[in-house]
Amino acid sequence: MLRKIDQYADEAREQLEQIHVDREQAYTTSREVVQAASATIKAVHRGDFDEAREQVAHTRELHDQMMAAVAASPVIGYSGFVGDAAREYAEAALVLALIADSELLGPTEIGVDHADWLNGLGDAVGELRRHVLDLIRHDEVDEAEKYLEMMDEIYQTIMSFDYPQAVTKGLRTRSDQARGAVERTRGDLTNALRQSRLERRMRQLEEALGSDDEPSAGLEDFKRDRP
């Protein structure tokens, strides 16, 4: 009964060794994917879109290498570090498109599955919030409003997928996070708009008080514009 035990054991060892090699390759590459995706997003926030495009292309290459290792040994699975890296890559590609105002690529063009694309889109809301805050600091409030609308539209989109977490790979969690980011950003932007209007009215008042012509007219304009 045990005559072939060594043969079967050798076959199992050979198969497991190959799975181990493929898993190590996928794991190592997944870390490189995450690093390259992070570099892409940093370049986007610096406004260096050419560098960001080069980085996201490199991220795509690394992602494809990772998926080739997974395809060679499907037992590795598509969850865990593989799914995390795919989502990070999708987020980087989407953040670049949204902030650089370029064409938004879908799952097929990016090379990820639909759930990872949706989760990457959800994670992009956090980077859009960061961009909005940068715009507020540079007194570009009107431009910031555009990205707040974008954040809200993304949230409305991903929250419409009412499927189990196992199917969407945790999309409901990201939907909740996106909602919080939208609400906080709306509050920040509202305060910035109020501050901007106050500063504008203060300038009007200063001009009115410092004018030798019709100071009362400028003062009346300021009073009329007060909330």
Beta strands, then each sheet from edge to edge (+ up, - down):
end
